[in-house]
Amino acid sequence: MEPIIQLKGVSKQYGEKEVLKNVNLDIMPGQIIGYIGPNGAGKSTTVKILTGVIQDYTGTVMVNGRDIRENLLGVKQLIGYVPELADLYDLLTPNEYLHFIGALYNMQDDVVTERAKRILDSFGILENFDQRMDSFSKGMRQKVLLTAGIIHNPSIVILDEPMSGLDANAVIVVKELLQMLKQDGKTIFYCSHMMDVVEKVSDRIVLIDKGTIIANDTIEALREGGNQSLESIFAEKTSTGDLNRSAGSIAQALHD
Ligand SMILES: Nc1ncnc2c1ncn2[C@@H]1O[C@H](COP(=O)(O)OP(=O)(O)OP(=O)(O)O)[C@@H](O)[C@H]1O
């Protein structure tokens, strides 16, 4: 089987600073990949490259066997992207916003309406279909963003902290949704800091630190036969310092 996403020697600099360093990564179709790393590791930069937002990188990114530099429009059809807390067009209703998104993908109006209503109904916010989103809570906005990211039925779904702001019921819906998308053969690229969720939903975990991939394996293999949580594996491998000491010095700072 060929990888559906392939990064070959991908590097990206902001000025002098190299934030991705020769990243090589193969992602096989039909898998849920948990993409994790400390703040500033390069996760969002990777996602921006995959979604065509950043183009001044070196190396090659192949999606479905084609170089994305040569097929950016095709790639955009294949990928659904759910950003974390994007600027929604607050003055629009979900109905208007999702039709706007659907039009970007050349979708027929009646298909957009049908899918939008069914997905929002599953999220429990169908009654808000025609309300302006400026009155929406964070979680309601996130549900609309999730809907917008999958409405064109993409083969690859990239999610950036999709659980952000969601209540417990919605988290369950999203977890189930991930499994259903997977059963449907879709590839999921899941970026998150919520280790307990990543650990449960991902087929593979890719750990990036300071622009370099330092682990790429199943959770079982990362545990090496032990029973550690992903959180402790993360802390060990990224060694961002003694966490107790960090907390201690923050607490001390309040008293000095
Ligand atoms: N537009 C920019 N200009 C300059 N530096 C940037 C820019 N965007 C990101 N960076 C830097 O690139 C590095 C990687 O950032 P990136 O946003 O990819 O990290 P991340 O892994 O997504 O972090 P987080 O978990 O905090 O979201 C960071 O050091 C960041 O400061």
The ligand as an ORCA input file, in Angstrom:
! r2SCAN-3c Opt
* xyz 0 1
  N       4.639     33.451     11.282
  C       5.692     33.111     12.034
  N       6.803     33.861     12.068
  C       7.884     33.516     12.787
  N       7.960     32.400     13.531
  C       6.887     31.595     13.540
  C       5.693     31.899     12.810
  N       4.802     30.909     13.020
  C       5.399     30.027     13.850
  N       6.643     30.435     14.171
  C       7.600     29.721     15.029
  O       7.761     28.415     14.526
  C       7.885     27.485     15.588
  C       6.865     26.380     15.394
  O       5.561     26.919     15.548
  P       4.244     26.059     15.376
  O       3.105     27.015     15.420
  O       4.355     25.170     14.187
  O       4.274     25.168     16.709
  P       3.179     24.190     17.304
  O       3.862     22.877     17.470
  O       1.946     24.207     16.500
  O       2.934     24.817     18.757
  P       1.613     24.916     19.689
  O       1.508     23.620     20.386
  O       2.014     25.992     20.667
  O       0.452     25.273     18.840
  C       7.714     28.272     16.886
  O       9.000     28.517     17.390
  C       7.069     29.573     16.444
  O       7.507     30.631     17.256
*
